[in-house]
Amino acid sequence: MSTPQHCPGFENFKNLQSFNCKCNECNESMEIFSDEFDKPKKCSKCGAQIDFAECTLEAGA
């Protein structure tokens, strides 16, 4: 048996993109991943609904 080169489940997440989103109500910044856009997201600071149209793609390393 060979030793895996990556953690189990790595293939499911290797193409995720990270977005920086700001709350329209309180300007709190939060990170949202591309697989979360199909779920409603609320600001962790004030509870307002996050508008995904206001998100920007973060540069990858």
N, C-alpha and C positions, 0 to 999 in steps of 0.2 A: 504494500500500500504506500502511496506517495503522500508527502506532506503538502497540504493546501498552501497556496501562495497568498491567499486573502482570507479574511474572515468569512464565515458562512453568511450568505445573503448579500455579499458585496456587489454582485452583478445587478441586483435590484436598485441599487442606489448610486452606481458609479456615474450616471449621466444627470444627476440632479444639479440644478442651478440655484444659486443663492441670490435673493433679491433684498434690497434695503427698502423698507416701507416706512413712511412717516404718517402718523395719525393726523388727520385734518383738524381735529379738535384741540389736542394738547401738544402737537408736534413731537411726540415721543417717537423715537426711531426703533424699529424692530426688524429682525431678520426672518424672512419667510422663504421656504424652499419651494421649488417648482411643483412638487407633488401635493402642495397644500392649497393650490388655487381653486380646487373644486370644493373646498370647505369654507364656510364663512369664518372670518377671523376677527377677533375683537382686540382692541388695545389693552395691554396689560396694566396700563396706568389709569386710564379714565373709563374704559369699557366701551368706547365708541366703535362702531363698525369700521374696519379698514377698507379703504377704497383701493383695490389692486391696480387701478389705472395710474395711481400715484407712485408706484414702486419702480425702482431702478435696478438693473442688473449689476451685481457686484463683480469686480474683476476677479478672475480665477487665478490661482497660483500655479 
